[in-house]
Amino acid sequence: MTRKHVVQGVGAIALIVVGVAAGVTWTERHGRGLPAGGGTIPAGSAGVQAGREGAKSDEIVEVTLTREAVERAGIKTTAARSAAASASLTVPGTVMSNAYRDTKMNALVGGVVRQVAVELGASVTRGQPLTVIFSAELADAQTKYVAAQAMLSADHQKLERTQSLVALGAASRQELEEITAVHAGHETEVAAARQRLLLLGLGPDDVSRLTEASRVISEVTVRAPADGVVIARNVNPGQVVGAGQELFTVTDLSTVWVIGDLYEKDFAAVRVGSVATVTMPAARDSVVRGRVAYIDPRVDPATRTSKVRVEVPNKSGDLRLGMYVALSFEAASGRQVTLVTREAVQAVGDRTVVYVQVVEGGEGRFAERVVKLGAALGDSFEVLDGLKPGELVVTAGSFFLRAEAGRTRSGG
């Protein structure tokens, strides 16, 4: 009985050892993603199938998905396209006002500033009062106008009486001619005095009301000539100003100029009419487009550059005068390049890859493809190597494919 029990015990131990060994082998093989039969196995619930054995991290993999997995992942493809290459040139630029829309307000008459109605940077509308100037010169000009009117009125009455006397034979034709000449001279003086008042800043209605000395005014109001923003204010209340002195500068900032410097080597790449893009340092995602309006024909002998001017819209007012911006130009180079959208590009380690649909073997096969990128063109990248025009590249769902390719490399 004792020998029988010993034999049975040894046999049981042998069976346990064999079972453990078999279990370890089975676990190891399946832990590495290798089925016992050497075929493919499901890799998770997404329906992914990997036909590789523990791919290395620097190897290219291929991912196969079922139709249901493709739909669930929302994978979409777009054909890589061919387009004319463009050379991008970026130079620093400075924002300036549109000089053609700057209006300088000068004092038409000398005097003392009574009040200033606007602040620097204020928005004004056409006809809005900017400042009031007290002027003895203006009062004197009005007095002379009133006097000239009075003399003209007296001469007119005298002319009418003389004409009546000539008709009766009580006055000579010579007297009538002399009085007519004097009347014409006074008419000219009145017209000249009226024109002077208009030049000194009075309006036509103000001059029409000036019929007697009691209506003489000594203040003139300077009004905004157009809608815009006050970018310069050179007067304060109590200040003495002379005729012709600059008081304000009003400009329309709905469009502005961006001035940049072009080096001699870049003259061929930029032309009048070339498209330009303005990027603000504080908001790099916000760009404004315009066109080159002027290139200075002169080269600065010190810097060997020429000024280039780009006119851009500024409805939002984000471009402020004096701001430093990046001014970029695009010029066609004549060669064709392959373009792929930004969302199709993924980074795997130190490599840049895209996922290309494999035409052979069904629509669920996608190969990882290493590409070499060039310049960014809008929402696309220039592909220098690794992709041809017309190949179907995954756009939506490329993140999902990158994750599945990573699992395949790790043997998961």
Secondary structure, 3 states (H helix, E strand, C coil): CHHHHHHHHHHHHHHHHHHHHHHHHHHHHHHCCCCCCCCCCECCCCCEECCCCCCCCCCCCEEEECHHHHHHHCCCEEECEEEEEEEEEEEEEEEEECHHHEEEEECCCCEEEEEECCCCCCEECCCCEEEEEECHHHHHHHHHHHHHHHHHHHHHHHHHHHHHHHHHCCCCHHHHHHHHHHHHHHHHHHHHHHHHHHHCCCCHHHHHCCCCHHHCCCEEEEECCCCEEEEEECCCCCCEECCCCEEEEEECCCEEEEEEEEEHHHHHHCCCCCEEEEEECCEEEEEEEEEEEEECCCCCCCCCEEEEEEEEECCCCCCCCCCEEEEEEEEEEEEEEEEEEHHHCEEECCEEEEEEECCCCCCCEEEEEECEEEEEECCEEEEEECCCCCCEEECCCHHHHHHHHHHHHHCC
